[in-house]
């Protein structure tokens, strides 16, 4: 096995310093070591080429490349996965940051076995395969401790695990310049399941999911961290240890296909923190058959089970089209809405206002609608504001509740796409066209 010549002189004479490590536990962050680690590159190789574009089909082209792994008491999963990504894969995917989600005991084992001066397996890994120490710049190794847990046993423990993994994946996928690789090989089975599920919820096109496989008898051997580039004798565990050569070990990276559901999530769940259960519930609501209930006096609608508070003008606009849909009326054109159509909207608008005569803006809007109706610009503005609110709250599911345009460009007619039986008004209408 020949080590790849990524940077031939980068690691030969590096000082035995461990990188700077961030250990995160809840809202607190602990800095384990304040030693700066730098790559001693020869002249002419100090400046890394600037990428002008990144291709989702090639995650290695992204300026930020993150490996997220879940682990229990076997931190070897990190080096095994790094070996598969940076040595076996062609082209190599070399992470610029590593995130390890584990328990308190798992974090201590990772720090002692991977990141300490001895045995320092991460540093040794870089040396063995002549990888640049830029693989581990300071502050780019994050160990996330799940709620201070020593183990994961109870239902409450599992909820904490799900929320922590989901939040870390969500946070990392916010950066469009980052390619995320998630490994599900370590930790308890539920941890791997949650990691894969979280990636399915939030992944972009550039993100990947994998499991690493190790040949026998090296699998689960506490002294094995990756196939050595040259002969290195280790011993099998048990009462009668047998010598085996780590150079002969085989590692395979099994990339796992998965369904990307990110576009179905509401914008507020993509950009704001939510529990794993809340995220799943939101996605289930989005996939459920559409059903619209309107409460004009209460100022809200129910899209499925999702309650959405709307401003009076937005609510009136949706109610106008919902009322027409329940009556089986045809779509309308957006130019010069006057007469009966204007009075229909005005009636819905009055029903949405607690006191139409109190607010100056409301009085002005009512006066304009009563005299001049609604022109195309007003129509587009109200429709755009409504759609923006629905998309933010519902994600892809908002399409069912939007006012759709049908027909050719100059003959477009607008209507709500729901059937009458899918629409329900929670209070009687106010029919005042004055």
Secondary structure, 3 states (H helix, E strand, C coil): CCCCCCCCCCCCCCCCCCCCEEEEECCEEEECCCCCCCCCCCCCCCCCCCCCCCECCEHHHCCEEEEEEECCCCCHHHHHHHHHHHHHCCCCCCCCEEEEEECHHHHHHHHHHHHCCCCCHHHHHHHHCCCCHHHHCCCCEEEEECCCCCCCCCHHHHHHHHHHHHHHHHHHCCCCCEEEEEECCCCCHHHHHHHHHHHHHHCCCCCEEEEEEECCCCCCCCCCCCCCCCCCEEECCCCCCCEEEHHHCCEEEEECCCCCCHHHCCHHHHHCCCCHHHHHHHHHHHHCCCCEEEECCCCEEEECCEEEECCHHHHHHHHHHHHHHHCCCCCECCCCECHHHHHHHHHHHHHHCCCCCCCHHHHHHHHHHHHHCECHHHHHHHHHHHHHHHHHHHHHHHHHHCEEEECCHHHCEEEECCCHHHEEECCCCCCCCC
